[in-house]
Structure formats: structure tokens, C-alpha cells
């Protein structure tokens, strides 16, 4: 998988000499493996005057970031839905695919750090009561019938086992360093494995969804949901009885693991390969 960038282009709690809001582009590389270090991930920041906020300026700034990185990303993620049109156009103009996505662990951590430490230290800082970015989920929709797993099971893996994840046979997937979100080796990471003879096409389809999280929804109907993209939600399974209890335990384990969990796809329970494996984080 090629390099993926996470970007945010928005106003900051800073003002210029005319007391106008200063905008800023933040770019950071998405982690893709458990063995990457946060310090290895590319980062780039560039301020934008308030009268230059448009797709042209953004496209030029992204190209400047590519020059500094000495490579172009395979695709770009962004989490602010209200910036969809501008970011999509800027990315299209420079030939980089883009997608609205809640899978932006590295970016959100860096932005929180700047909000708490960097911006308040600047001489042009202007404190504001800014609400946190709201992440919404659309009403869940059923998965296409051909992509529903024939069997599935909840499992737990010790966090220490993910140290060897680069050696696992995985067709499609994505991961991140567990220490990035405060996971220690002795913690248990809960997950769901889907089994299907159509495991490869299922994993290929899911790889284009920007997988964000698995979530147990106890009401109004007990359901296991797959959260993807900017706001999409898919019904993985309807639950009752024993499966409802298992899902509730999965959700409790996910909270104990600080929101870290995974979804995997295999052809059958005896397989030693994964058609797909995604390490997930629900903040």
C-alpha cells in the first residue's frame, strides 16, 4: 500500500495584523504498520492568509508539501465534512484521489497537541471557545448480500502479538503503532473475524471503504455495525441471545483497550492467511 496523507485545512485560534483569522494546512502521513514510529511520519504545516482561502492556494500548498516529502501520496484523507468541496477540488486539480474519512488518528493527535500547546504559545493567539469536531454516523445500511460473511467470531489477541504483524500474510489491510494510543504489550485487543469463501473479494471491497470502527448498537435493534468513511454505517449482523452477549463483551473489551480493536477476514477458521486485517481505533 502506498503512502496516505491526512490533511486539515481550517482556521486556527490565531489572528493576523488585520485581526483576521489565520488559516492553516496541516499534513501528516497515516501510519500503516504497527512497527512505525510516530517520529518517522511526515508532517507539514503552512499558514494561509484569510483572503487566500481557496482550492488554488490549497493545491499549491499540497504540491509544496510533496516537494518537501520527496514523494506524492497515493491518496489523501480529511475529516472536516464542511471542507469537502474545496479539498476535493484541490486534490483533483493536482491528480491525487481524496476521501472524507474518520480514520485520521495521526492528524487528530497532532491537531490536539497544537491546540493545547503550540497555538497558545504564539503572540497572535486569540483564545476562543471552539467546539470539538462532531463525527456523525448516517443511518446504517445493509451490506451487499455477496459480501456478508457466512460465519464470524469475536476473538482477543494480546497487544504483544501485533509486534509481528508485518510478518503475517495479509492481502488487504492497515494498522498503526499501538503505543501511539497508549496500548501496552500486556493489554488484550478485541476483534471480529469474518469467514467466507469469498474472502478475497470481500476484503478488496472493504479496502475501499476507509474502515473506521466496529460498534455494537444495543438499541433499538441489537446490531453490530461497521463504521466507514466520513459518516457511513453498515449492518454486519443482527444479534440476539448469545451473540448479543458476546457483542456486549466485545464493546466492554474495546473500552478497556482504549478504543483499539480490529476486524479480519479469512476464508475459513483453519486458514493461516488473512484476506483482510484492519487495526481500528475509536476515540
C-alpha positions in Angstrom: 0.0 0.0 0.0 1.3 3.4 -0.9 1.7 6.4 1.4 -1.6 8.0 2.6 -1.8 11.6 3.9 -4.2 13.0 6.4 -4.9 16.7 6.0 -6.8 19.5 7.7 -7.3 22.9 6.2 -9.2 25.2 8.5 -9.0 28.4 10.6 -6.9 28.4 13.8 -7.1 30.4 17.0 -4.7 32.9 15.6 -5.2 36.4 14.0 -3.1 38.4 11.5 -2.3 42.1 11.7 -5.8 43.0 10.5 -7.3 40.8 13.2 -8.5 38.3 10.6 -8.5 34.6 11.3 -5.3 32.8 10.2 -6.0 29.5 8.3 -3.5 26.6 8.2 -2.9 23.5 6.3 -1.7 20.5 8.3 -0.4 17.4 6.5 0.7 14.2 8.2 1.3 10.8 7.0 -1.0 8.0 8.0 0.7 5.1 9.8 0.2 1.8 8.0 2.0 -0.7 10.2 2.4 -1.5 13.9 6.2 -1.1 13.6 6.3 2.5 12.5 7.4 5.2 14.9 5.4 8.4 15.2 8.6 10.3 14.7 9.0 8.7 11.3 5.7 10.0 9.9 6.0 13.0 7.6 4.5 16.3 8.9 4.0 19.6 7.2 2.3 22.9 8.3 1.7 26.1 6.3 -0.3 29.2 7.2 -2.8 30.7 4.7 -4.0 34.3 4.8 -7.7 34.6 5.1 -8.0 36.2 1.7 -6.3 33.3 0.0 -8.5 30.5 1.3 -9.4 28.6 -1.9 -8.7 25.4 -3.8 -5.9 27.0 -5.8 -3.9 28.0 -2.8 -4.5 24.6 -1.2 -3.4 22.7 -4.3 -0.2 24.7 -4.5 0.5 24.2 -0.8 0.0 20.4 -1.2 2.4 20.4 -4.0 4.9 22.3 -1.8 4.4 19.6 0.8 5.1 16.9 -1.8 8.4 18.6 -2.7 9.4 18.6 0.9 8.4 15.0 1.4 10.1 14.0 -1.8 7.1 11.8 -2.7 3.4 12.1 -3.6 0.7 10.3 -1.5 -1.4 7.6 -3.1 -4.4 9.3 -1.6 -5.4 12.0 0.8 -7.9 11.8 3.8 -9.7 14.7 5.5 -12.2 14.6 8.3 -14.0 18.0 8.1 -17.1 17.4 6.0 -17.7 21.2 5.6 -14.4 21.4 3.7 -15.3 18.6 1.3 -15.8 20.7 -1.9 -12.6 22.8 -1.5 -10.4 19.9 -0.6 -11.8 17.5 -3.2 -11.3 20.1 -6.0 -7.8 20.9 -4.9 -6.8 17.3 -4.8 -8.4 16.6 -8.1 -6.6 19.5 -9.7 -3.2 18.0 -8.7 -4.2 14.5 -9.6 -4.4 12.9 -6.1 -7.6 10.9 -5.0 -9.1 12.2 -1.8 -11.7 10.8 0.6 -13.6 12.2 3.6 -12.6 9.8 6.4 -12.9 9.5 10.2 -9.7 7.3 10.1 -7.3 10.2 11.0 -5.5 9.1 14.1 -2.2 10.8 13.4 -3.8 14.1 12.3 -6.2 14.4 15.2 -3.5 13.7 17.8 -1.2 16.4 16.2 -4.1 18.9 16.0 -5.0 18.3 19.7 -1.3 18.8 20.6 -1.2 22.1 18.6 -4.4 23.3 20.2 -3.2 22.6 23.7 0.5 23.6 23.4 1.6 25.3 20.2 -1.1 27.9 19.3 -1.4 29.3 22.9 2.4 30.0 22.8 2.1 32.2 19.7 2.0 36.0 20.1 -1.1 36.3 17.8 -3.1 33.7 19.7 -6.7 34.5 20.4 -8.5 32.2 22.8 -11.9 31.0 21.5 -14.5 28.7 22.8 -14.2 26.3 19.9 -16.5 23.2 19.9 -14.9 19.9 19.2 -15.4 18.5 15.7 -18.5 16.4 15.7 -18.4 13.0 13.9 -21.8 11.8 12.7 -23.0 8.4 11.5 -25.6 8.0 8.9 -28.5 5.5 9.4 -26.9 2.1 8.9 -27.5 0.3 5.6 -27.2 -3.4 4.9 -24.1 -4.9 3.3 -24.4 -6.1 -0.2 -25.5 -9.8 0.0 -22.4 -11.1 -1.7 -20.2 -9.5 0.9 -21.8 -10.9 4.1 -19.6 -13.4 5.9 -21.0 -16.9 6.3 -19.6 -17.2 9.8 -18.0 -14.8 12.3 -16.5 -14.9 15.7 -15.2 -12.5 18.4 -11.6 -13.0 19.5 -9.0 -11.4 21.6 -5.3 -11.0 20.9 -2.6 -9.8 23.3 -1.2 -6.5 22.2 2.3 -8.1 22.2 1.3 -10.3 19.3 0.9 -7.3 17.0 4.7 -6.7 17.1 5.0 -9.4 14.4 2.1 -8.2 12.3 4.4 -7.2 9.4 5.2 -10.9 9.0 1.6 -12.0 8.8 0.2 -13.0 5.4 -2.4 -10.2 4.8 -4.0 -9.3 1.4 -5.6 -6.0 2.3 -5.4 -4.0 5.5 -3.9 -1.2 7.5 -2.5 -0.8 11.0 -0.8 1.7 13.3 1.7 1.7 16.2 -0.2 0.6 19.3 2.0 2.8 21.5 0.6 5.8 19.6 -2.7 5.4 21.5 -1.2 4.2 24.8 -1.5 0.5 24.4 0.9 -1.6 26.4 2.0 -5.2 25.5 0.0 -7.0 28.2 -3.3 -5.5 27.1 -5.9 -7.6 25.2 -7.1 -6.3 21.9 -10.6 -7.4 20.9 -11.7 -8.1 17.3 -14.0 -9.8 14.9 -13.1 -12.3 12.3 -15.4 -12.9 9.3 -15.2 -16.2 7.5 -16.2 -16.6 3.8 -15.1 -18.5 0.7 -15.4 -15.0 -0.9 -12.9 -13.6 1.5 -10.6 -12.0 -1.2 -13.4 -10.0 -3.0 -14.9 -9.1 0.4 -11.5 -7.8 1.6 -10.9 -5.9 -1.6 -14.3 -4.2 -1.4 -13.8 -3.3 2.3 -10.3 -1.9 1.5 -12.1 0.9 -0.4 -14.3 1.9 2.4 -12.0 3.8 4.8 -12.8 1.4 7.7 -13.1 3.4 10.9 -14.5 1.2 13.7 -16.8 -1.7 14.7 -19.6 -0.7 17.0 -22.2 -2.7 19.0 -25.6 -0.9 18.9 -27.9 -2.5 21.6 -31.0 -0.4 20.7 -33.4 0.0 19.0 -32.3 -3.3 17.4 -29.3 -5.2 18.7 -26.9 -4.8 15.8 -23.2 -5.0 15.0 -22.2 -2.0 12.8 -19.2 -1.3 10.6 -18.4 2.4 10.6 -16.6 3.7 7.4 -15.7 6.9 5.6 -17.0 10.2 6.7 -20.3 9.0 8.1 -21.3 5.7 6.5 -22.5 2.8 8.7 -23.1 -0.8 7.6 -25.0 -3.6 9.3 -22.6 -6.5 9.7 -25.0 -8.7 11.8 -28.3 -8.7 13.6 -27.8 -10.0 17.1 -29.9 -11.9 19.7 -29.3 -14.1 22.7 -25.7 -15.4 22.9 -24.4 -13.2 20.1 -25.8 -10.2 21.8 -23.9 -11.0 25.0 -20.8 -11.6 23.0 -21.1 -8.3 21.3 -21.6 -6.5 24.6 -18.4 -8.2 26.0 -16.6 -7.1 22.8 -17.7 -3.5 23.4 -16.6 -3.6 27.0 -13.2 -5.1 26.0 -12.8 -2.3 23.4 -13.3 0.3 26.1 -10.6 -1.4 28.2 -8.3 -1.3 25.2 -8.7 2.4 24.9 -10.9 2.0 21.8 -8.4 -0.2 19.9 -9.9 -3.2 18.1 -9.7 -5.0 14.8 -11.7 -6.7 12.0 -10.2 -9.5 10.0 -11.4 -11.6 7.0 -10.4 -15.3 6.4 -11.5 -18.0 4.0 -12.2 -20.4 6.9 -11.2 -20.9 10.6 -8.3 -23.2 9.6 -6.7 -20.6 7.3 -3.3 -19.2 8.3 -3.7 -16.2 6.0 -5.8 -13.1 6.2 -7.6 -11.8 3.1 -8.0 -8.6 5.1 -6.9 -7.2 8.5 -7.6 -3.7 9.8 -6.4 -2.4 13.2 -9.0 0.1 14.3 -9.3 2.9 16.8 -12.5 4.5 18.2 -11.6 7.7 20.1 
